[in-house]
Amino acid sequence: MTPRFERFAAIDWSGAKGVRHKGIAAAICEAEGAPALVEAPGGIWSRRAVADWLVHAAGEKPTLFGFDFSFAPPFVARGGYLPGDMVPESGPDFWAYVDRICDDPDLGAASLLENTHRRHFYFGKADGVKADFMHNRVCEAHYNAGGGGKPSTVYDAIGAAQVAKASFAGMRLLHRVRSHVPVWPFDPLPDEGSLVVEIYTSIAARAAGRPKGRTKMRDLAALNGALSALGCAAYRGPEPDDHGADALLTAAWMRGAAGRTALWMPPPLDMRIAATEGWTFGVI
């Protein structure tokens, strides 16, 4: 049985340093109609403001929230998140650990990568052979093997495409909101209420017909063409940046995808993976 949600929210996330982040965008798609951007307090989101908004919105009506960051580092392939270091061995306990050791502003986590556990992360040639850091979760390897593409690893901390800082900052957010809203698959599907899942905005873009390598939408025509491909009404708000466009399209995709039982039961997902690494909703 698939959960029943009354609305769908997608958040394009950021791990940037500081307290306000132009790279964060949130969009909501109600049960019918076009998606809409959620206005940030003060015009630009902070990560703490996203957490506060999520908890409030989750209490209003059953909402499926999707975040575009890795909910945990790889665990299964090497038997630990940070092999050789004493850290917890379940997702929620690891989130609590990350939140406890990081004193970065606004739920940031750069200090974990740059100082506390520096040896596990690749910042450049001085760290050695980059391939030695390219470890993936089971769902990432499964997605790649199925032709979805090669996802970034949280151990790669260099370049514009890296997801390391965003993911560890996101783990701090998950720790803060989990007492209010369950997080799948670390928590089971609820019979009612809201839920948080991990998403790839590129999965939504590919489902809408955007070609591989060209998933970014940089104008209204491209966004509304993709929404139309999903059977969704056109977006009528102010022209979004690429982060907003990703969030808008993904919220619309989530509305159509949430009722697909197969997406909640990917064959490789077992209890160990669910407890340690989690899974990206939409990868089967």
Beta strands, then each sheet from edge to edge (+ up, - down):
strand 1: 7-12
strand 2: 25-30
strand 3: 36-37
strand 4: 63-67
strand 5: 195-198
sheet 1: 3+ 2- 1+ 4+ 5+
end
